[in-house]
């Protein structure tokens, strides 16, 4: 693809490079084709929005690059891994792009790496193939609904009565061992767990359609490691009616579950406080 046909185009492209490195919206020129390796750079797309976008419209292995809150030289690569989204650091230091165990001297080299569909392994042991970039610009139809009914449920409210609320998107899924809430847990069973918004569900196996149980995290008072059982990597969730015990395969996986569940609990408290 020819993109450097004129001096003005070269200047525009240089401005494009500089804006990306400074985490600014690139000055796009309608007469200059956008380089293919920037079509999946989503600028200031938030982590929350990236997860919602990839989970709703992406496929397994879809990924996008976005700015990171860690600093002006840091980016985040968000990747859909089946029913969840993983995030990885990408850092630019001394004109070198660092990602995973590799270093790339130019941004073009960095993006060319993705054309070969690299395989990533996360801390939890999840293997992810980066299959296809998710574009920041998608053709959309100009179709709108006509308003046929327009009224108000309340009266006398002002903008101060508006409550901004968005359920936490962060999802997770994995096999965990599930036990009873008895003093001695001997009957552990391997179950498939899914975490979607505030619902933690576990199934008999990965193919099961109906969950054995659904736990509403808005009723959970504590999530913590448990050392009272004759097992390592044990997690307990405290609910008013009972305490649930789960066991992960590795300490890294257990720690990730603890962090995600605690983050969900904090979000539950924040949402309840706003309502």
Beta strands, then each sheet from edge to edge (+ up, - down):
strand 1: 62-67
strand 2: 74-81
strand 3: 84-93
strand 4: 96-99
strand 5: 102-104
strand 6: 119-121
strand 7: 127-129
strand 8: 132-133
strand 9: 172-179
strand 10: 189-196
strand 11: 199-203
strand 12: 213-216
strand 13: 220-225
strand 14: 234-239
strand 15: 243-247
sheet 1: 5+ 4- 3+ 2- 1+ 8+
sheet 2: 6+ 7-
sheet 3: 12+ 11- 10+ 9- 15+ 14- 13+
end
